[in-house]
Amino acid sequence: MQHDDVVWSIINKTFCSHKVNTKTQRFCRNEYNLTGMCNRSSCPLANSQYATVREENGIIYLYMKTAERSAFPKKLWEKVKLSRNFEKAIHQINENLLYWPGFIKSKCKQRFVKITQYLIRMRKLKLRRQKLLVPIQRKIERRERRREDKALVAARIEKGVEKALLERLQKGVYEDLYNIPQTAFDSALREDEVESEEEVEREEEFEVENDGPQFVAADSDSEESDSGKPELTDLDSNFETDDSDIEDIQGPSSSKSKKDGKGGKFTKKGGKSKSRIEISYEMEHENVQTGRVS
């Protein structure tokens, strides 16, 4: 027969694996402890008649221990499932602990209230949107990056080898030396044909786009304003004449005229009027016709 006082004297004065000593208090780590404190009334080992409330996967149970079942460790604790309704659960505790000490009965109700409150908070937090912290594994990312780089290099080498082999097959280098499957060769040729067709279509689209009307920005005015005078084209350069040509055309009468130093125009000594020379050119026969207008 178990003797509670002897058990408590051993636990209190000597060693207990569930006891935790601090500077001010002593705590108990036993999962069946009702209050979490290491004292005579709360110790589950030193009390033959004991009860507690525990939660398992969101369901609250009432555990009861009696002295009659102390010889059977497998059947030592009796478990009763408590209702989700608060009033019904309190009524169940009162019924099962009808003739038990008032301390155990009140502490079981208090523990039931605490467990109910933290279950409600857990459900609210679960329904609320929360941030998920995902750890960054640097070594794994570095390893995967190196593997990707190696795979890309290997793929480029394989593509180059495949292309070289296809070129040799098209030229007929191997002929009947190797038994290469014809399906792979045909598929590769089809891919080349598709690529060539796509290039032809792109060229045709480019030609069609360039056949239409084109518009050019009018930059001639800006160029004239920058240079001060319009540039001569190739056609205008053919029509340039020098002073010797003009003297030949005008004859000896024009030798008396002098050039004005400032304006660079031809003037006569005695008169104020200035002569103008009009020169017309014919491109076909290359004949020069001249006329003088006073």
C-alpha positions in Angstrom: 0.0 0.0 0.0 1.3 3.4 -1.0 2.1 5.9 1.8 1.9 9.5 0.7 3.8 11.0 3.6 6.8 8.8 3.1 6.9 9.5 -0.6 6.7 13.3 0.1 9.5 13.2 2.7 11.8 11.5 0.2 10.9 13.9 -2.6 11.0 17.0 -0.5 14.3 16.4 1.3 16.3 14.4 -1.3 16.3 14.3 -5.1 13.4 14.4 -7.5 13.8 14.4 -11.3 10.7 16.7 -11.8 11.8 19.4 -9.3 13.3 22.7 -10.4 14.9 25.0 -7.8 15.1 28.7 -8.2 16.2 31.5 -5.8 12.6 32.2 -4.6 10.4 29.1 -5.5 10.4 25.5 -6.5 8.6 24.3 -9.7 7.5 20.9 -10.9 7.9 19.7 -14.5 5.6 16.7 -14.1 3.0 16.8 -16.9 0.2 15.8 -14.5 0.9 18.5 -12.0 -2.2 20.6 -11.3 -0.5 24.0 -10.5 3.1 23.6 -11.6 4.4 24.2 -8.1 6.4 21.8 -6.0 4.5 21.4 -2.7 2.6 18.8 -0.7 -0.9 19.5 -2.0 0.1 19.8 -5.7 2.5 16.9 -6.0 1.0 14.1 -8.2 3.4 11.5 -6.8 2.8 12.1 -3.1 -1.1 12.1 -3.4 -3.0 8.8 -4.0 -6.2 10.7 -4.8 -5.4 13.3 -7.4 -7.0 15.0 -10.4 -5.9 17.4 -13.2 -7.0 18.9 -16.5 -5.0 18.5 -19.7 -5.4 19.5 -23.4 -4.6 17.1 -26.3 -5.0 18.3 -29.9 -7.5 21.0 -29.0 -9.6 18.7 -26.8 -9.8 19.1 -23.0 -9.8 16.0 -20.7 -10.2 15.5 -17.0 -7.7 13.0 -15.5 -8.4 11.3 -12.1 -6.2 9.1 -10.0 -7.4 7.0 -7.1 -5.7 4.8 -4.5 -7.5 1.6 -5.6 -5.8 1.7 -9.0 -2.2 2.4 -7.7 -1.3 -1.2 -8.2 -2.1 -1.1 -11.9 0.1 1.5 -13.6 -1.6 0.9 -17.0 -5.0 1.9 -15.5 -3.8 4.4 -13.0 -5.4 7.5 -14.6 -9.0 7.7 -15.6 -9.7 10.1 -18.6 -13.0 11.9 -19.1 -13.6 14.1 -22.2 -15.0 17.5 -21.3 -17.7 19.3 -23.4 -17.0 22.3 -25.6 -19.7 24.1 -23.9 -18.3 25.9 -20.8 -21.3 25.4 -18.5 -21.5 21.7 -19.4 -17.8 21.2 -18.8 -18.0 22.8 -15.3 -21.0 20.6 -14.5 -18.9 17.5 -15.6 -16.1 18.5 -13.3 -18.5 19.0 -10.4 -20.1 15.6 -11.0 -16.8 13.6 -11.3 -15.1 15.4 -8.3 -18.2 15.4 -6.0 -16.5 14.0 -2.9 -13.0 15.2 -3.6 -11.1 17.9 -1.7 -12.1 21.5 -2.4 -8.5 22.5 -3.3 -8.3 20.0 -6.2 -11.9 20.8 -7.4 -11.2 24.6 -7.5 -7.8 24.2 -9.1 -9.2 21.9 -11.8 -11.8 24.5 -12.7 -9.2 27.3 -12.8 -7.0 25.2 -15.1 -9.9 24.4 -17.3 -10.6 28.2 -17.7 -7.0 28.9 -18.6 -6.8 26.2 -21.2 -10.1 27.4 -22.7 -8.8 30.9 -23.0 -5.6 30.0 -24.8 -7.4 27.7 -27.2 -9.7 30.6 -28.2 -6.6 32.8 -28.8 -5.0 30.1 -30.8 -8.0 29.8 -33.1 -8.2 33.6 -33.6 -4.5 33.7 -34.5 -4.9 30.8 -36.9 -7.7 32.6 -38.8 -5.8 35.8 -38.9 -3.3 36.4 -41.8 0.3 35.9 -40.6 3.7 36.3 -41.9 5.6 33.2 -42.8 9.3 33.3 -42.1 11.2 31.1 -44.5 14.9 30.5 -43.8 17.4 31.2 -46.7 19.7 28.3 -47.3 22.8 29.9 -48.7 24.8 26.7 -49.3 22.0 25.0 -51.2 21.4 28.1 -53.4 25.1 28.3 -54.2 25.3 24.6 -55.1 22.2 24.8 -57.3 23.7 27.9 -59.1 26.9 26.1 -59.8 25.0 23.1 -61.2 22.9 25.3 -63.5 26.1 27.0 -64.9 27.7 23.6 -65.5 24.5 22.3 -67.2 24.4 25.4 -69.5 28.0 24.8 -70.5 27.3 21.1 -71.2 24.2 22.0 -73.2 26.2 24.4 -75.4 28.9 21.8 -76.0 26.2 19.2 -76.9 24.5 21.6 -79.3 27.8 22.4 -81.0 28.7 18.7 -81.4 25.2 18.0 -82.8 25.5 20.8 -85.2 28.9 19.7 -86.5 27.7 16.1 -86.9 24.6 17.3 -88.9 26.8 19.3 -91.2 29.0 16.3 -91.8 26.0 14.1 -92.4 24.6 16.6 -94.9 28.0 16.7 -96.8 28.1 12.9 -96.8 31.3 12.5 -94.9 30.3 9.3 -93.0 28.2 7.7 -95.8 27.6 4.1 -94.6 30.2 3.9 -91.8 27.7 4.4 -89.0 24.2 3.2 -88.4 22.7 6.6 -87.4 18.9 6.6 -86.9 17.2 8.3 -89.8 14.5 9.8 -87.6 16.9 12.0 -85.7 18.5 13.2 -88.9 15.1 14.0 -90.5 13.9 15.9 -87.3 17.1 18.0 -87.4 16.7 18.8 -91.1 13.1 19.8 -90.4 14.3 22.2 -87.7 16.7 23.8 -90.1 14.0 24.2 -92.7 11.7 25.8 -90.2 14.4 28.3 -89.2 15.2 29.1 -92.8 11.5 29.7 -93.5 11.2 32.0 -90.6 14.2 34.0 -91.8 12.6 34.3 -95.3 9.3 35.5 -93.8 11.1 38.1 -91.7 12.9 39.4 -94.8 9.6 39.6 -96.8 8.0 41.5 -93.9 10.9 43.9 -93.9 10.6 44.5 -97.6 6.9 45.1 -97.5 7.4 47.6 -94.7 10.0 49.5 -96.7 7.9 49.6 -100.0 5.4 52.0 -98.5 5.7 55.8 -98.5 8.5 57.2 -96.3 8.6 60.6 -94.6 11.8 62.6 -93.9 12.1 65.4 -91.4 12.7 68.9 -93.0 16.2 69.7 -91.7 17.2 71.8 -94.7 16.2 75.1 -93.1 18.2 74.3 -89.9 21.2 73.5 -92.0 21.0 76.7 -93.9 20.6 78.7 -90.7 23.7 77.0 -89.3 26.0 77.5 -92.3 24.7 80.9 -93.4 24.2 79.9 -97.0 22.8 76.8 -98.8 25.3 74.1 -99.8 25.9 73.5 -103.5 24.8 70.1 -104.9 26.7 68.2 -107.6 24.5 69.7 -110.3 25.1 73.3 -109.1 28.8 72.7 -109.0 28.9 71.9 -112.7 27.4 75.4 -113.4 30.1 77.3 -111.4 32.1 79.8 -113.4 35.2 81.7 -112.7 36.1 85.3 -113.6 38.1 84.3 -116.7 35.1 82.7 -118.3 33.0 85.8 -117.6 35.7 88.1 -119.2 35.8 85.9 -122.3 32.1 86.1 -122.7 31.8 89.9 -122.1 34.7 90.8 -124.5 37.1 93.8 -124.4 34.5 96.3 -123.2 34.2 94.7 -119.9 38.0 95.0 -119.3 37.5 98.7 -118.3 35.3 97.7 -115.4 36.8 97.3 -112.0 35.9 95.1 -109.1 34.5 96.7 -106.1 36.6 95.8 -103.1 33.7 95.7 -100.7 30.8 94.0 -102.6 32.8 92.2 -105.2 30.5 93.4 -108.1 31.5 94.7 -111.5 31.0 98.5 -112.0 31.8 101.1 -114.8 34.0 104.1 -114.2 31.6 106.8 -115.4 28.2 105.5 -114.6 26.3 104.7 -111.4 24.2 101.8 -112.9 25.5 98.3 -112.4 25.4 95.7 -115.1 23.9 92.3 -114.4 24.8 89.2 -116.4 22.4 86.3 -116.9 23.9 83.0 -118.0 21.8 80.1 -119.2 23.1 76.6 -119.8 21.8 73.8 -121.9 22.7 70.4 -120.5 22.2 68.3 -123.7 24.4 70.3 -126.2 26.6 72.0 -123.6 26.2 75.3 -125.4 26.5 78.6 -123.4 24.2 81.5 -124.3 24.8 84.8 -122.8 22.9 88.1 -122.6 23.4 91.5 -121.0 20.7 93.5 -119.3 21.5 97.1 -118.1 
